[in-house]
Amino acid sequence: MNNIERLLDREFSRNDIVRLLSLTESEDVEKLRKKAFDLTTELLGSNVYFRGLIEFSNICNLNCYYCGIRKDNDNVERYMLSKKEIVDCAVWAAKVGYGSCVLQSGERRDGQFVSFVEACVREIKEKTRSDSMPDGLGITLSVGEQSSDVYKRFFEAGAHRYLLRIETSNQKLFSKLHPAGQDYGERKEAIKNLKKIGYQVGTGVMIGTPGQTIEDLADDILFFKENDIDMIGMGPYIVHPDSPMKEQGMKERRSLLQLSLNMIAVVRLFLKDVNIAATTALQALAPDGREQGILYGANIVMPNMTPKDARKNYQLYDGKPCINETKDECRGCLQKRIESTGRKVGYNLWGDSKHFKFN
Ligand code: SAH
């Protein structure tokens, strides 16, 4: 057994995590990848689950320095889909067997927005119950930080998963990525509130932001464990030309892709039974980025269902793929991509996180 094999066979220390994340030699990386892929198969089987993504609005009141739809970016045309458009997308997802949808948007906390999201969730539930899915479509929300009461309302309406990335668990780095007023402690509190209410909670980080170290990423993984996270969505940081972070540039694409894949594999090996998404941002770095994510231990893919006209205005980062495709095109394309990895699509299933336990 060589060093890497020995390392892969033991409980990881923080130092071990740092070493594994830093691997670049193809032989070593392949050992890491295979171990993570095999553990995924052993614990979760060979299904990959779809979460049809509806980016229903790019209207945002926040000014995250990295994000293309931040409030102060005047170059984006703002939109908000109607309830009918959103529900129609979800009904389509249920019809083609996606099993779950994700409603994502920029961040708003006003009463009108909250009631709108709540009404959408209720109507999606009502309209997607069928013989093949008696509980209707699984619904994940990703509409940012809200009060605990609002999270409860969404939960009672029928959403059962929530995505809220911590972005980085390094408080200092967090404050470099966000303007004053966006507080690390509050975000962490929101994640805790979501867990208390009974959501399956997803979080994650951007990989490769300026100033971030490998040790920071190792701490992010420890953060996921400490906070008993059920689902992980991480992606490479990709610079947006209209953002204030433009000048700071980004990491070189090949090494950024490898680092992102190593993160997926190490998270799989360390957290074991969580759901991990092969995020769209991986595909912005390589045409087969998402398939590679699956080969490194991811088991979730989020096909984009946002209507074509809206897509071009939901560019969080530069070079976001699939902006000229329709939801039908995304569907066929992704199934082929998933099957190319030896996995299959778990149609008509929620594919909940095995890690989740309601207490
Ligand atoms: N407003 C919601 C959801 C939209 S943003 C929220 O904040 O939760 C969704 C995710 O996109 C963010 O959490 C962030 O991690 C990612 N993102 C934003 N800008 C990015 C960039 N330039 N590169 C990579 N990921 C980015």
Boltz pocket constraint, residues with backbone or C-beta under 6 A from the ligand:
constraints:
  - pocket:
      binder: B
      contacts: [[A, 66], [A, 67], [A, 68], [A, 104], [A, 105], [A, 106], [A, 107], [A, 142], [A, 143], [A, 144], [A, 145], [A, 163], [A, 164], [A, 165], [A, 167], [A, 205], [A, 206], [A, 235], [A, 236], [A, 237], [A, 238], [A, 239], [A, 240], [A, 281], [A, 316], [A, 317], [A, 318]]
      max_distance: 6.0
